[in-house]
Amino acid sequence: MNAPQAIDLEPAALPFDPLLEESEYAALIRALDRIDGFGIFFVECSPIQAERLIERIRDDQPRKIAAHLLLPGPVDGLFDRVTAIAVSEHPDILFVEGLERSLVEYIKPGFGGRGDYYKEDSVPRVLGHLNLQRERFRDCFAGIRFVFLVPKFALRYFMLRAPDFFDWRSGTFAFSTETEALREGSQHLLAQYRGMDDLVESGRLDAVQRNEKLLQIQALIDEPQQSAVYKRKLFGRHGNLLMILGQFEEAIASFNRMCVLDSDHVVPWIFRACALLNLGRYEETLIDLDRAAALDPKQFPIWWLRSLALLATKRKEDALESIDKAIGLAPSIAILRFYRGEILMTLGHYDRAVTSLNKATKLEPTRPEIWGMRGDALLLCRRYEQAVRSYDKVIEIAPATPQAWFHRAGACFNLDRFVEAVTGFDEALRLGLSIGELWFYRGVALSRIELFEDAVASLDKAIQVEPSRIEAWRERSEALLALGRYDEASVGLGHGSGHLTS
Amino acid sequence: MTNAELLKRFYNAFDPTRPLAADDEAYVDYQDVRGDRNILLEVGQGIILSDSPTCSLYAGHRGAGKSTELLRLIPHLEDNGFQVVYFPADAEDIDPEDARYTDILLACTSRLLQELSPDDDNPVMRWLKDRWQSLKGLTTSEVALDDLTIEVFSTITANLRAVPSIRHQVRKLVDPHTVTLLQALNELIDEANATQAGASQSDIVLIADNLDRIVPITDTDSGRTNHDEIFLDRSEQLKALHCHVVYTVPISMVYSSSGTHLVDSYGPVRVLPMVTVRKRAQGKRVPGEGRPHEPGIAGLRELIQRRIGKVRPDIGLDQVFEDLDTLDHLCLMSGGHLRNLILLLRTSVERAPHLPVPRLAMLRAISELRETYNRTIADDEWVKLAEVYSRQTITNTDGCRKLLFNRCILEYREMDDQQNVVTWYDIHPVIEDIPQFRRALEEMP
């Protein structure tokens, strides 16, 4: 065994993937790792997260062959397509993406509410087939782990219309960080939108109060003498309250009524697009937004929502163009620059992202998430000093943000300020963020300041949380060597990796 | 074995995709906690004792252990001298979008031909030859009359799953001839019966599994489902085979308004109930009532222990799971539904970075399952669920049909003091903690 040597920790290897929730990702990796061959997994995510996920799994599981079945349009069945891939690529993992495109035509016209939004007089061919073919999939594709990447509505469609196939799942995972951002975005949208002031207040109501409010609105709608104009507004409020509650399918039902009552007005279409977007029904979102744009293209939310739908479906350049249009119409709204920053980061333009986020912080200096994203962008530009200061702002405004502490510590780590890094990691831990990467970098930082005992403990924890992280085993062994515990140092080398031998 | 390897083995011990083989040591007999329901005796004895061909319907929630029980029935019947043709229907046989009786008849014919392997000169092939002029369009390749073999028949059934236009063509050609095809098939069965040594009336049993997997499709005009068309409108033909037949039927149909017609046509439908994990409330149930039924929970623990024992016989449940009370709670939350239990265990292990499986991982698994159920329930169904919860019965209406199909309502059976079998119903226990359900319960009159 050679003497301990410093490992090259490129900043690119730093933990940064704000869209993938780490514990969820760790569970998915464990499942793919542990299962003996055939298995069915469902992952609820948007196409852009799917891309991220596939990339990351491919990086993290270099010894597994991961194939990708992308369905650009509706299909009748999967069996023959999978057979072709199985023969040519012999995959261990098969990502199936785009299945939702086969379901759209079976959705009831008018996009109904929860419970009746699929047609009962038909079943999508592809789901009907999967439901009857599950044994054949198991027997013919014994070595393949199927990972179905689907948006929210498609997952529900699976549960209801291919229940036997769905019943064989080994797990369902959701990478909903972006949805959270969306939801927050929609609330922000509603708050910004004129005539909707009472909704800001609604956001502060508790569950019972909101339900009371919903019932009140419902009662007003049901009044036989209610005027059409007022009815339309009531449906709008009803739907928006439901959106705040996260019940997007129900909200759509309300917006449908609103659209029927007033199809020439732009607002109903924007609201419905917002709900559809939150459900991951991106194509329908874009249709509604086109309609809204035809009615009144001066409404900035059209272009904002449009950019989000485009980003989610990986049309990143178009998304950028659309958000620029929104900013042109509403230059003083910080959140638009925030999203522009996010889109630029997705495109890999970190410097431009920083510029956009700088503007956002000037417009709205007290929003911690803007400072946080700015910090992330600076981190990716390797401007660590500035990143630290940006995270300091987050912590100043919202001290209990573990992610900020974690990323701040990451920046300190890259500045070789290891003591400060450890303090930051500890604070993130105290705030409840306990993920493999944190324990790992904390362990490495402790090694650097020669607190090897503590380093080993931290790396043990990293391995426990995320056994597939090969560098953790290596770092642990280096720390043990430094402590003179030679016997232990060899334990675990080769574990989970196979190609670590020396 | 290292910790990580053990976890991997445990993960794979809980596999939702494989029914147990007839002799698997992991099989646990739940007769006592399923209200004395034993498929070997009920269906098996009916077949063994009857002088004439029988036709039984068998239903159960998906994943309750139906196929496992049917697979155990096969050696039991074989030991009693029967020839069993087990046939799990697949998309190759049946078009899920548009399943018809003709497809089932063709599939049965094809399987019986394969299994009984008669000469090429047999009644079914003669039937085919007699109609070859009108039927030969059913194969894509040119087949001469003399070359007609059993494989040709398979080709025809295989065509059913192809493009809709061909499927319709096959049906149009075969539909007028189903009566004569059935006759020919019966002649074939009669010949096979006669050639078997010591033949009594019929020694052949056809088990058609998975027919309950046809997703219900409701005709918007008539309100009837594809299930009605197959199992009710064609009941005479389905019963007319000269061998014993066991068909699986969708459980939702048994409890719909069509259920009584089903019993009229076929006699009682045998339903495999859940393992009883909760005590039935006496009278109207107050929210929160329903204490664990210890024998049922113990039975499920036994299942877990056996599967773990197959990995490492010397390891106890307390070494695998951090907290055994939570494990009992997890058993309760499965509702006594075996595949749900397997899934809960698999998810727990998936969420466990190390052994023993932490308490939080088990709770997480339960909440994941709850979220799945939450999403399948439509707005107007919470009230129905609240009613089932407090009365522990169902009304024989179509309202409960979807909920049974989705397993939100589960069937249990137990013996009362006078040895009568009592059937009762409950909601799936994970639903109890969903806020919308609680609200519906509070608002009940």
Interface residues (C-beta under 8 A of the other chain):
Chain A: A26 A27 R30 A31 D33 R34 I35 D36 F38 G39 I40 G77 F79 G113 R114 G115 D116 E120 D121 S122 V123 R125 L127 G128 H129 N131 L132 Q133 R134 E135 R136 R138 L155 R156 M159 L160 R161 A162 P163 D164 D167 W168 R169 S170 G171 T172 A207 N211 E250 Q464 V465 E466 P467 H495 G496
Chain B: T2 A4 L7 K8 Y11 N12 P16 T17 R18 R62 G63 P88 A89 D90 A91 E92 I94 D95 P96 E97 N210 R213 I214 V215 P216 I217 T218 D219 T220 R339 L343 R346 T347 V349 E350 R351 P353 H354 E368 T372 R375 T376 I377 A378 D379 D380 E381 F405 N406 P435 R439
